[in-house]
Amino acid sequence: MGVDGSPSSQQALRWAARQAELTGATLEAIAVWEWPTTYGWAVPLPADFDPAADATTVVDQELQVVRQAHPAVPITVRVEEGHPAPVLVAASEGAELLVVGSRGHGAFSGMLIGSVSEHCVTHAHCPVLVLRGP
């Protein structure tokens, strides 16, 4: 389950928690972060910039609601550096289901799902459920 704090990710996390509760599965919440990249000039970053801590905070905040609603569901958390698409595909190995939200903010306005969810659908090692935001 990919978690990024977006409305569609929140909806997908709640769906995944209900599904885990119904099936007796463990829910693995995965947050992925990357260092900002630029071309031609360096982006000035604050001295206390810590994207791993920021990603951890987002996951912890999202899971507070889920843990209250589904206290019996075992939940594991992973926070990894990298691009979300390949990290989630790698995490799909051995999984029963990969659940992702779709922000749908791709480069083309006509896209129905986002680039990360599309990559997961086409490359995952298990079935993928993509939930659109509210």
C-alpha positions as a Markdown table, in Angstrom:
| # | Residue | x | y | z |
|---|---|---|---|---|
| 1 | Met | 0.0 | 0.0 | 0.0 |
| 2 | Gly | 1.6 | 3.2 | -1.1 |
| 3 | Val | 1.0 | 6.2 | 1.2 |
| 4 | Asp | 1.7 | 9.8 | 0.2 |
| 5 | Gly | -0.9 | 11.9 | 2.1 |
| 6 | Ser | -3.0 | 12.7 | -1.0 |
| 7 | Pro | -6.8 | 12.3 | -0.8 |
| 8 | Ser | -6.7 | 9.3 | -3.1 |
| 9 | Ser | -3.9 | 7.7 | -1.0 |
| 10 | Gln | -6.0 | 8.3 | 2.1 |
| 11 | Gln | -9.0 | 6.7 | 0.5 |
| 12 | Ala | -6.8 | 3.8 | -0.7 |
| 13 | Leu | -5.3 | 3.3 | 2.7 |
| 14 | Arg | -8.7 | 3.1 | 4.4 |
| 15 | Trp | -9.9 | 0.6 | 1.7 |
| 16 | Ala | -6.8 | -1.5 | 2.2 |
| 17 | Ala | -7.3 | -1.6 | 6.0 |
| 18 | Arg | -10.9 | -2.8 | 5.6 |
| 19 | Gln | -9.7 | -5.4 | 3.1 |
| 20 | Ala | -6.9 | -6.6 | 5.5 |
| 21 | Glu | -9.4 | -6.8 | 8.3 |
| 22 | Leu | -11.8 | -8.9 | 6.2 |
| 23 | Thr | -9.1 | -11.3 | 4.9 |
| 24 | Gly | -6.8 | -11.4 | 8.0 |
| 25 | Ala | -3.9 | -10.0 | 6.1 |
| 26 | Thr | -1.2 | -7.7 | 7.3 |
| 27 | Leu | -1.2 | -4.2 | 5.9 |
| 28 | Glu | 2.2 | -2.9 | 4.8 |
| 29 | Ala | 2.2 | 0.9 | 4.4 |
| 30 | Ile | 5.0 | 2.2 | 2.2 |
| 31 | Ala | 6.1 | 5.8 | 1.9 |
| 32 | Val | 8.8 | 6.7 | -0.6 |
| 33 | Trp | 10.8 | 9.9 | -0.8 |
| 34 | Glu | 13.3 | 11.4 | -3.2 |
| 35 | Trp | 15.9 | 14.2 | -2.9 |
| 36 | Pro | 14.7 | 17.1 | -5.1 |
| 37 | Thr | 16.5 | 17.2 | -8.4 |
| 38 | Thr | 17.3 | 20.1 | -10.6 |
| 39 | Tyr | 19.2 | 20.8 | -13.7 |
| 40 | Gly | 21.5 | 23.8 | -14.1 |
| 41 | Trp | 21.4 | 25.2 | -10.6 |
| 42 | Ala | 21.3 | 24.0 | -7.0 |
| 43 | Val | 18.1 | 24.3 | -5.1 |
| 44 | Pro | 18.8 | 25.9 | -1.7 |
| 45 | Leu | 17.5 | 23.5 | 1.0 |
| 46 | Pro | 17.0 | 24.5 | 4.6 |
| 47 | Ala | 19.6 | 23.0 | 7.0 |
| 48 | Asp | 16.9 | 20.9 | 8.8 |
| 49 | Phe | 15.5 | 19.5 | 5.5 |
| 50 | Asp | 14.8 | 15.8 | 6.2 |
| 51 | Pro | 12.5 | 14.2 | 3.6 |
| 52 | Ala | 12.7 | 10.8 | 5.3 |
| 53 | Ala | 11.3 | 12.3 | 8.5 |
| 54 | Asp | 8.7 | 14.1 | 6.5 |
| 55 | Ala | 7.6 | 10.9 | 4.8 |
| 56 | Thr | 7.5 | 9.1 | 8.2 |
| 57 | Thr | 5.3 | 11.9 | 9.7 |
| 58 | Val | 2.9 | 11.6 | 6.8 |
| 59 | Val | 2.6 | 7.8 | 7.2 |
| 60 | Asp | 2.2 | 8.1 | 11.0 |
| 61 | Gln | -0.5 | 10.7 | 10.7 |
| 62 | Glu | -2.5 | 8.7 | 8.1 |
| 63 | Leu | -2.1 | 5.5 | 10.2 |
| 64 | Gln | -3.5 | 7.1 | 13.3 |
| 65 | Val | -7.0 | 7.1 | 11.8 |
| 66 | Val | -6.6 | 3.6 | 10.3 |
| 67 | Arg | -5.4 | 2.1 | 13.6 |
| 68 | Gln | -8.3 | 3.6 | 15.5 |
| 69 | Ala | -10.9 | 2.3 | 12.9 |
| 70 | His | -9.2 | -1.2 | 12.5 |
| 71 | Pro | -7.3 | -2.0 | 15.7 |
| 72 | Ala | -7.1 | -5.7 | 15.0 |
| 73 | Val | -5.2 | -5.2 | 11.6 |
| 74 | Pro | -1.5 | -5.8 | 11.9 |
| 75 | Ile | 0.3 | -2.9 | 10.2 |
| 76 | Thr | 3.9 | -2.6 | 9.2 |
| 77 | Val | 5.5 | 0.6 | 7.9 |
| 78 | Arg | 8.4 | 1.1 | 5.5 |
| 79 | Val | 9.9 | 4.4 | 4.5 |
| 80 | Glu | 12.3 | 4.2 | 1.6 |
| 81 | Glu | 14.3 | 6.5 | -0.6 |
| 82 | Gly | 13.7 | 6.2 | -4.3 |
| 83 | His | 11.1 | 6.7 | -6.9 |
| 84 | Pro | 7.6 | 5.4 | -5.8 |
| 85 | Ala | 6.9 | 3.3 | -8.9 |
| 86 | Pro | 9.9 | 0.9 | -8.8 |
| 87 | Val | 9.8 | 0.7 | -5.0 |
| 88 | Leu | 6.1 | -0.3 | -5.0 |
| 89 | Val | 6.6 | -2.8 | -7.8 |
| 90 | Ala | 9.5 | -4.4 | -5.8 |
| 91 | Ala | 7.3 | -4.5 | -2.7 |
| 92 | Ser | 4.6 | -6.3 | -4.7 |
| 93 | Glu | 6.7 | -9.4 | -4.9 |
| 94 | Gly | 5.1 | -11.9 | -2.6 |
| 95 | Ala | 2.2 | -9.6 | -1.9 |
| 96 | Glu | -1.4 | -10.7 | -2.3 |
| 97 | Leu | -2.5 | -7.3 | -3.5 |
| 98 | Leu | -1.0 | -3.9 | -4.1 |
| 99 | Val | -3.3 | -0.9 | -3.4 |
| 100 | Val | -2.5 | 2.5 | -4.6 |
| 101 | Gly | -4.3 | 5.8 | -5.0 |
| 102 | Ser | -4.4 | 7.7 | -8.2 |
| 103 | Arg | -4.0 | 11.4 | -8.2 |
| 104 | Gly | -4.4 | 11.7 | -11.9 |
| 105 | His | -2.2 | 14.8 | -12.2 |
| 106 | Gly | 0.0 | 13.4 | -15.0 |
| 107 | Ala | 1.5 | 15.5 | -17.7 |
| 108 | Phe | -1.5 | 14.9 | -20.0 |
| 109 | Ser | -4.8 | 16.2 | -18.8 |
| 110 | Gly | -6.6 | 13.2 | -20.3 |
| 111 | Met | -4.8 | 10.6 | -18.2 |
| 112 | Leu | -7.2 | 8.6 | -16.1 |
| 113 | Ile | -4.6 | 7.4 | -13.6 |
| 114 | Gly | -1.3 | 8.8 | -12.4 |
| 115 | Ser | 2.1 | 7.7 | -13.7 |
| 116 | Val | 3.0 | 5.8 | -10.5 |
| 117 | Ser | -0.3 | 3.9 | -10.4 |
| 118 | Glu | 0.0 | 3.2 | -14.2 |
| 119 | His | 3.5 | 1.8 | -13.7 |
| 120 | Cys | 2.4 | -0.4 | -10.8 |
| 121 | Val | -0.5 | -1.8 | -12.9 |
| 122 | Thr | 1.7 | -2.7 | -15.8 |
| 123 | His | 4.7 | -4.0 | -13.8 |
| 124 | Ala | 3.5 | -5.4 | -10.4 |
| 125 | His | 4.0 | -9.0 | -9.4 |
| 126 | Cys | 0.5 | -9.3 | -8.0 |
| 127 | Pro | -2.9 | -7.9 | -8.6 |
| 128 | Val | -3.2 | -4.1 | -8.2 |
| 129 | Leu | -6.2 | -2.0 | -7.1 |
| 130 | Val | -6.1 | 1.6 | -8.0 |
| 131 | Leu | -8.6 | 3.9 | -6.2 |
| 132 | Arg | -9.4 | 7.3 | -7.6 |
| 133 | Gly | -9.7 | 10.2 | -5.1 |
| 134 | Pro | -13.0 | 11.5 | -3.9 |
